[in-house]
Amino acid sequence: MHELGLMQSIVDTIHDHVKDNHVQKVVKVILEIGNMSGVVPEALEFCFSLCTKGTVLEEAQLEIERVAALGRCGKCGKIFDLIENEFCCPECKEGGWELVSGRELIIKGLEVI
């Protein structure tokens, strides 16, 4: 499960940031996770409490925002949801596309006191 390593890296990054900014406690962590990132959000949620135990993040809430896998059709230029349309442009039915979003794994925000 690579999510444990990912979550530990996320927690380490946040911990370094809050330490540098003299934050006493983190209340909420907001992550953006793309539908094509290869990350299982439920596994990250499970790992969050393990990785935050004994840190300023221990009681923080984890909020995960999913980012749709969007592609731009190489033929007609339409932007469409890749997964909903089975990786084929709904407009011209072509299968050639460029990924616009969906691979994100971003610390979008923190609520701190």
N, C-alpha and C positions, 0 to 999 in steps of 0.2 A: 504494500500500500504506500505509494509515493506521497499521498496526501499528508501523512504524518511529517515527513521531511519538509514539504511545502509549508504546512502550518507552522512548524518550528521556525522556518526562515521568516515567515510573516510576523510571528510574535517577536523574534529577535530584532527585526527591522523596526517594528513599532516601539519596542522597549528602548532601543537606541535613540529613537526620535523623542520619546517622552523624557528620557533621562537628560538629553541635551537641552530640553525646553522646560525643565523643572516641573513636570506634571506630577501631581500627587496620585491621581487615579484615572484610569480609562473607564468610561461608562459604556461606550458603544464603539464597535469596530464595524465599518461598512466595507464590504468587498464587492467587486464586480467580477463575475465569472462568466466567460463566454461558453456558449453551448458546444463549441468545437475545441475547447481548451484541453480536453482530456482529463479534466478534474471533476471528481464526483463531489458535488456540494455537500451531500449528506455525510460523506466521509470526512470532509473538512470540518463540519460542525461537530462531529464526534471527537475529532482530534483537538479541537479548540480548548475544551476544558482540561485535557491532559497537558497541553503545552503552556497554558496560562496559570496553572496551579503555582501558588507562591510568588506571583508577580503582581505588578500594578494592574494587570489585565484580568486578574482572577475572577472578579465578579462582573466583568463586562458582558454586554449582550453582543452577539454576533449577528449581523444582518447581511444577507447575501442577496445581491441583485443579479439576476440572470441577464445576459446579453445575447440577443438573438444572433444566429449565424446568418448573416446577410451576404449575398453575392451580387455582383454586377455582371449582367449578361454581356459576353464578349461580342455578340452580334447586334442586339438592339439597345443595350445600355441600361435596361430596366434593373432596378435594385429590388431583390426579392428574398424572402426567407428560404434559405436552402433546404432546411429540414422539412418544412411544411410542403414544399414543392418538389420533394425527392430529387434535389440537386439539378433540376431542369427548369429553365425559364418558363414561367406560366404564360408569357406573352408570345414568344416565338418558338417555344419548345426546344430550344438549343440547350446543349449540355455544357458548353464552354462558358466559364464564369471566372471572375476574380473575387477573392474573399475581401469583403469590406469590413466586417466585424464578426466576432464570435470566438476569437482566440484569447481574449483578455483574461488576465488574472491580476487585478489591480486593487491596491488599498485605496479606496475612494475617499474615505474620511474617517475621522475619529471624533468622538464626543468625550471631552475630558473635564476634570475639575482640579 
